[in-house]
Amino acid sequence: MNKVLSILVYITTLPLLAQNSLPAKKITIFKNSTALMLREGTASAKNNQITLPIPSQTIFGSYFIGASKDNSIKSILFKNDTLKKPEQCASIWQYLAGNINKPVALSYIPTQGIEKTVSGKVTDYDLHSGMLRFTTDAGKTMVMHVGNVYTVDFKEAINNTYMADSIKRMMVIKLDKPASEVQLQELYMTNGINWLPSYFLKLKDDKNARLEMKATVENYAEEISNAEVELVVGAPQMSYSQLDPMTYDYLTTSVNDGAGGGYAAKNYMQNNGIVFEAAPDADGFFDQNFTTEGEKTGDMYIYKLGKISVPQNSKGSFPIFAGNIEYKDKYEGSISDITNYYSNRFVPQEEQKFDVYHSLEIKNTSTVPLTTASVMVINEKDQLVAQDELKYTPAGATGNIRLSKAIDIHMKNTEEEINRTDNAKKIGKITYSKVVLKGSILLDNYQSKDVVVSVKKSLSGTVTEVTNNGKAAKLNAYNYTNPSSEIKWEVKIPAGQKATLNYSYEVLFQP
């Protein structure tokens, strides 16, 4: 009997000590699956102690908790505790555990003899051993294992839940002064909360478009309920990504790496505010302009979503801003070093074809950079044009969105040897010969409109001549004795016309 009494006392006193988490006041979410959590609220104290759950994904060295100025924290003990929580009944033993002292008829198999049925009440049940104490209607007390019971027949309405044991990591906070309740504030970094930006570009005509940005918030860490949420463009330095030892049982669990995604998506900020130029004749489903309140903090820009709720293991989508921008069509093509004479010692005779790509060049007319994200492009007829990635674009700068291959613009490249000089130059103890190569790039515009094509030609050698206002530059990388060079052109080609770009360069080689 004493054993039963002690179990009942334990169950009734433990909930007085264990409390829920402090309410989330503000959550600052970064693009690398980490977030800064700020929790604040009043906690009940007993015997100078407060018991709170431990955040499960706290990053090493980032957890701090403080009490109001009229009290202070002397120590914190992190440990496992057994709590009671309601669970849905799904088996006979769970229904019996959830309906103590309710009239019921049990059909069971005794140790010896035939099956029996008895009416009465379950007066006690041990979740760990499965042993139950049953008092019959005649006042007889029976003790049996629940595994022997195969049918239960309750005589009145029953509970569909029972109080199950739950093992949870808890912290026991020891206070400096006695108090019935204390104001506390928790501050820590956590894994498992992330935000993903994405853009929607709606083309209105051949010059104007509307750019909209939304944020998808992913929460796999802990409950977010009516809390102030901030989204950060940029990422702070984080030297540690593993879990803090407070979150796990160090006797059985090794430290695991936490912050997923690294800093591949980080973008640093330099300016403040979102301001777009207004466009006339704004109507339709995707014409409204709006902006989310934000502020610049150091090298980061923060969007303030206000108070939102995102339950644990769920996601939410939130509009950030939308505004009108200008854009222009852009065509660009890159040509590799098709000859590489130093290595191959010959010039290919056949012409080489290269793709030209159609892109949109947009100008960031806001006062903050555009963070790297996916972008979907829809034309004025609500047809899909492309989905690409808009790279980080500073305020006032231009960004490119690649749409597709330009099937109506063809680009070909040919090269030929026009001069050769033996023993042209001696470097150290090695004597090199020199060859002069001439190249031609032929562009055909089969479209019904004029286009401007950006062409980039890479080669190994020293550029000596370029036509059509091309710009040649030596790159930092060198290929043996010859520099890596690059030529860039911006050439306008009338509708249905052609353009030819010529260049010459020399290569040193060992015969």
C-alpha positions, -999 to 999 in steps of 0.1 A, spaced: 0 0 0 29 24 8 43 18 -27 10 28 -43 7 59 -22 42 71 -32 34 67 -68 3 89 -64 22 116 -46 49 117 -73 23 121 -100 5 150 -83 36 170 -73 57 168 -104 35 190 -126 40 218 -100 77 218 -107 78 212 -145 67 242 -166 63 249 -203 88 269 -222 89 307 -217 68 324 -244 87 333 -276 90 371 -278 113 375 -309 129 352 -334 155 363 -358 159 338 -387 190 334 -409 193 317 -443 217 290 -430 191 271 -409 198 289 -377 178 314 -357 183 336 -326 155 329 -301 144 354 -275 120 341 -249 106 361 -220 80 355 -193 71 348 -157 80 314 -142 67 299 -110 93 290 -83 93 266 -55 120 261 -28 141 287 -47 140 266 -78 124 268 -113 122 239 -137 121 246 -174 125 224 -205 158 226 -223 158 238 -260 167 207 -280 188 222 -307 208 250 -290 241 258 -307 272 255 -286 280 285 -264 249 305 -273 225 298 -244 221 325 -217 193 331 -193 188 360 -169 164 369 -141 148 402 -133 170 427 -114 154 419 -80 167 384 -81 195 364 -98 204 329 -109 230 310 -88 232 278 -108 215 257 -135 214 218 -134 206 200 -167 191 166 -163 166 140 -176 131 141 -160 100 119 -162 69 139 -169 33 129 -174 15 138 -206 -18 127 -222 -16 102 -250 -43 87 -272 -54 52 -262 -47 25 -288 -46 -7 -268 -63 -25 -239 -37 -16 -213 -39 21 -223 -77 22 -219 -74 6 -185 -47 30 -175 -69 60 -186 -101 48 -169 -91 40 -133 -121 34 -109 -146 32 -138 -170 2 -138 -157 -25 -162 -160 -62 -169 -127 -79 -177 -123 -112 -196 -90 -127 -187 -71 -160 -189 -61 -172 -154 -29 -190 -147 -48 -223 -145 -83 -232 -156 -107 -218 -181 -113 -182 -192 -131 -160 -167 -150 -127 -167 -152 -105 -136 -169 -71 -130 -156 -43 -108 -131 -15 -111 -94 -11 -118 -81 7 -88 -44 9 -96 -22 3 -127 16 3 -130 27 15 -165 61 0 -161 53 -36 -149 19 -39 -165 4 -52 -132 -30 -40 -122 -51 -42 -90 -88 -50 -96 -116 -47 -70 -146 -68 -78 -182 -57 -72 -182 -82 -43 -152 -64 -27 -126 -89 -36 -91 -76 -46 -73 -93 -75 -38 -86 -89 -31 -97 -124 -9 -88 -155 -27 -68 -182 -13 -92 -208 -38 -118 -195 -68 -95 -203 -82 -100 -238 -116 -81 -236 -128 -51 -216 -164 -40 -213 -169 -5 -198 -203 2 -182 -201 40 -188 -185 67 -210 -147 64 -209 -116 86 -214 -98 81 -247 -65 93 -233 -42 81 -205 -13 98 -187 19 84 -202 55 88 -190 76 112 -210 114 115 -206 125 150 -213 156 171 -208 149 197 -181 169 225 -164 166 232 -127 174 269 -120 184 278 -85 176 313 -75 195 336 -52 165 348 -32 132 331 -23 103 340 -46 70 325 -58 76 337 -94 104 354 -113 107 372 -146 131 354 -169 146 360 -203 162 333 -225 185 341 -254 201 314 -276 209 303 -312 190 272 -325 192 249 -355 163 238 -376 146 272 -384 153 285 -419 139 310 -444 140 307 -482 135 337 -505 120 335 -540 111 360 -566 82 364 -591 89 386 -621 58 396 -642 66 412 -675 42 440 -684 57 451 -718 91 452 -734 105 475 -708 85 473 -676 80 445 -651 69 439 -615 92 421 -591 77 404 -560 96 386 -533 82 361 -508 98 342 -479 91 306 -470 98 300 -433 106 264 -423 104 254 -387 117 220 -375 130 232 -341 103 245 -317 70 261 -315 66 297 -329 33 311 -316 24 348 -320 60 359 -319 78 388 -335 98 373 -364 126 389 -383 143 376 -415 179 384 -421 196 390 -454 233 383 -446 249 360 -420 269 366 -389 302 349 -382 294 315 -365 325 297 -353 307 268 -337 279 248 -352 277 217 -329 250 213 -303 256 226 -268 262 199 -242 232 211 -222 209 196 -249 220 160 -247 230 133 -222 268 134 -224 271 98 -211 254 83 -241 253 109 -269 281 123 -289 283 158 -302 268 161 -336 272 189 -362 243 212 -362 241 243 -385 230 228 -419 237 246 -451 268 264 -440 270 300 -454 265 292 -490 234 314 -492 247 344 -472 245 379 -487 260 409 -471 240 442 -469 251 477 -473 220 500 -476 186 506 -461 149 507 -471 129 494 -500 118 520 -525 105 512 -560 95 536 -587 58 536 -593 45 525 -627 13 539 -643 -18 518 -651 -14 494 -622 -42 468 -622 -48 431 -623 -39 403 -599 -2 410 -596 1 448 -598 -2 459 -561 30 473 -547 39 467 -511 69 466 -488 78 449 -454 92 471 -427 129 466 -423 161 480 -410 199 479 -416 220 465 -388 258 465 -395 264 443 -426 229 428 -425 194 439 -435 164 427 -415 129 423 -427 103 425 -399 73 402 -404 55 412 -372 38 387 -350 33 353 -367 27 317 -358 45 287 -374 40 255 -355 69 230 -351 74 208 -381 55 231 -404 62 259 -430 47 292 -439 49 317 -468 50 354 -463 51 383 -488 81 406 -484 79 433 -511 67 440 -546 75 469 -569 79 480 -605 112 478 -622 127 483 -657 144 456 -677 159 450 -711 165 420 -732 201 408 -733 218 382 -755 252 368 -745 275 340 -756 308 326 -744 334 310 -767 361 288 -752 397 284 -765 390 261 -794 426 260 -805 449 260 -774 479 260 -798 505 257 -770 492 223 -760 478 210 -793 502 224 -819 476 227 -846 446 248 -856 412 231 -861 400 236 -897 362 233 -891 341 261 -876 328 256 -841 292 265 -831 284 281 -797 251 289 -780 238 324 -775 216 328 -745 186 351 -740 186 369 -707 168 397 -689 189 425 -674 171 441 -645 182 471 -625 178 471 -587 161 504 -582 156 498 -545 180 510 -518 189 474 -505 205 445 -523 184 417 -537 194 384 -520 202 353 -541 171 333 -547 151 315 -574 130 337 -598 100 327 -619 94 348 -650 59 352 -665 51 372 -696 22 396 -702 1 367 -715 6 348 -682 28 323 -699 59 308 -683 91 323 -697 117 307 -674 128 299 -639 163 309 -630 184 321 -601 187 358 -595 222 364 -580 229 388 -552 225 423 -567 235 454 -548 213 485 -548 217 504 -581 234 475 -598 221 453 -626 213 415 -624 208 389 -651 180 363 -653 188 337 -680 157 327 -700 167 302 -727 189 295 -756 184 321 -784 175 298 -812 172 326 -837 207 339 -831 236 317 -843 273 321 -833 303 304 -850 340 307 -844 369 299 -867 407 304 -864 437 301 -888 474 305 -886 487 336 -905 523 338 -895 551 318 -878 585 328 -864 611 303 -854 634 310 -824 614 341 -816 621 344 -779 644 328 -753 632 325 -717 659 311 -694 675 282 -713 645 275 -735 640 290 -769 604 295 -781 589 299 -815 559 321 -821 527 317 -841 502 344 -850 466 332 -852 436 351 -866 401 344 -855 366 353 -867 333 352 -849 302 352 -872 268 362 -857 235 357 -875 204 375 -863 173 357 -877 149 376 -855 126 404 -867 141 429 -844 175 444 -837 195 428 -809 226 436 -789 248 406 -782 275 404 -756 303 381 -767 331 368 -745 361 350 -762 387 331 -740 421 322 -754 457 313 -744 480 339 -758 487 376 -762 460 395 -781 474 418 -808 444 431 -827 406 434 -821 379 448 -843 344 462 -836 355 480 -804 363 448 -786 381 450 -752 410 426 -746 424 419 -711 450 396 -696 436 375 -667 456 367 -636 458 330 -645 487 320 -668 490 290 -690 528 282 -690 545 310 -709 513 325 -725 488 346 -706 452 337 -703 433 364 -722 397 374 -727 380 396 -753 346 411 -748 323 427 -774 289 445 -773 277 444 -808 243 455 -823 230 434 -851 200 447 -871 170 424 -878 179 397 -903 215 408 -906 250 395 -897 280 407 -879 317 395 -880 341 401 -852 378 396 -859 408 393 -836 445 382 -837 468 368 -811 502 353 -808 513 321 -790 548 311 -778 555 274 -781 584 249 -781 589 233 -815 
